[in-house]
Amino acid sequence: MDNLTHTLTAIAISHTGLNRKTRFATLTVILGANAPDIDLVARLKDSATYLKYHRGITHSFLGIIVLSIILSSVMYFMGKRVRPRPNLPLNAGWLMLAAFLGTASHLLLDFTNSYGVRPFLPFSGRWYAADIMFIFDPPLLVLLALGMGVPWVLRLVSEEVGARKPRPMRGAVFSLCAMTLLWGVRDFAHRRALSILDSRTYSDQNPQRFGAFPSPGNPFAWTGVVETETSFLVLHVNALDPDNPPETIRTFNKPEPSPALEAAMQTRTGRIFMDFARFPWGKVDESGEGFLVSLRDLRFYRGSAQSRSFVAEIELDNTRQTRSESFRFASPVRPGED
């Protein structure tokens, strides 16, 4: 998820009562909720390296435990140097819990979207994803903002008029309960979308694999990807209307076996991409100078006329030696391509 969602979730967690147990609790939860994204430094090299290491060891069970220990220790020793707040001691145990809840919330939130996490690294690199939340989800942000923002506004008003101050805990509990309810609604809709995709044939072919991926707004609108023997289909799925067939956005015919395609997938970028992609599709363009191989992960296909998402491109010469290789999270559409 985006870092604003992680931060608002951390604030809500702290204000359920953790912020009254120890100094620096809220700051520790916020830092913990964003700490796993320290793997962003991998992008300093190139996007393929970032794809390889993003949501890697720092997004694993082992990683969040190590990050929690480091963060709580740093906050404790820094807190010892700060003038204490009256009636609120610095407690190492509560700081450790705050750090763990922050890092764990990051792992859980990232698990809910289609990008996924690898929680069992370094012992297993398998990806896990719930596929129920868009990576930037406006309804979730609104719920979190309402839960934390409304009590803050009411507190300002009550201070001005001398009324009883509202408790931030209620807003925090509302935010976390609303988030859980939204997850439940999206999970229900996701299961319906999967059932719709599984119940049909496509050009008289049964689905071999399929997935349903969320939209950023409507929890009942899904993008389905179905693999058959000869093609991949990307479809609009309405989870509230199981009787009508999903609307096909585009059909991607599976490429013919090609030495150039095989060579591209054996490059460094190709191996990283294929380890990540769940519905990989390749295209080979041949010219007099060699081959241009494009690899795409169709779970991120949205039918945009301006850009393509999650695209690896490998240029090979006529002997299938690599001339260049690159990966982009967003790539402009080439002339004559959709």
NUFILO-239269 format. One record per residue (C-alpha): x, y, z. Coordinates in steps of 0.2 Angstrom, whole numbers, plus 5000, padded with zeros to 4 digits. Layout:
<pts>
XYZ...
</pts>
This chain:
<pts>
500050005000500550184999501450265013500050385018498950235021500350155031500550315042498650345045498550155050499950175062499250335070497550235073498450085080499450205093497850295098496950145103497850165119499650125116500150305116499650315134500850175139502550245135503350405127503650405109502450265105501550355091503250405083503850225085502250145077502350275062504250235059503850045061502450055048503550135035505250055039505049895028505050015013506850045017507149925002506850084991508750104991508749964978508050084966509650184966510450054955508950014942507149964942507549784939508549774955507149864964505949734957507049594964507249664981505649764984504549674996505949565000506749525017506149685025504349625021504649455029504149385046506049385050506249555043504949645053505549565069507349625066506749795061505649805077507149765088508249895080506950025080506350005098508150005104508550165094506950245101507350195119509150255119508550415110507150435123508350425137509150585131507550685130506750775145505350655151503550695150502650705167501750545172502250455156503850345158504850275144504550095143505649975133504349835132502949945126504150025113504549855107502749815105502449985096503849945084503149765080501349825078501949955066503049835055501749705056500349825050501449855035501649675030499749645033499249795022500449755008499849575008498049635004498449704987498949614971500849654972501049534986502349494999503649355002503449325021504549175022506149245016507549195016506849015017505649035003505449164990503549114986502449264984500749284993499449404989497549424995497149524979495749624988496449794989497149914976498849974980498150154982496450144988495450304990493950235000495150165013496050335014494450425017493950305031495650325039495550515037493850525044494150415059495750515064495250685057493450715064493950685083495450805080494250945073492950915087494350925100494851095093493051155094492751085111494351175117493651335110491951325118492451235134491551075131492150905135493450845124493150695113494250545115495450505100495250325104493550315097494050385081495550255080494450115084493150175070494650185058495250005061493549935062493050015045494649955037494249775043492449795036493049855019494249705018492749595022491749675008493149664996493549485000491749434997491649524981493349444976492749274979491149314969492249374954493349224955491749114954491149204939492749184930492848994934491048954929491249004910492148934895493149054884493049014865492548844870494048824881494048794900495148914910496748844916497148984928496249144933496349284944495349434949496149604953495349754962494949934955495350084965493650134969492150014966492349864977491249764965492249804949493649684946494849654932494949464928496349374919496049204912497349084905496648954892497648834881497948964868497749134875497549254890496049354892495849514902494049554907492949674916492049574930490549644940490349544956488549604958488049534942488549344940487249304927488049424913489649364906491249464909491649594896493249554887494449704887495749614877496349444871498249404871498649254861500049154868501649174858502449034848503948954855505449054850507349044853507349234855505949234869506849094878508549194877507649344884506949254898508649194903509349364905509549444922508049564919507049414912507449304926506949434939505349474930504849294928505049264946503949404950502549394936501049294939500249304922501749334911501549364892502849394879503049474862504449454850504749594837506049544824507049674813508549664802509649704817508949574829507449554841506549664853505649554867504349634878503749544894502149604903501249544919499449544914498749564931499249744930498449774913497149914913496849944895497650124895498050194878499450304885500550184895500950004899501249934917502649814923503549794906505249714904506149744887507649644881508549684865509449544856510549544841510449414827511449284837510249314852511549394862510949534874511149714868510149794881508849754895507749854905506149854917504949994919503450004931502650114918503150124900502350234886501550144872502550124856501850184840500750054832500649964849499249944862
</pts>
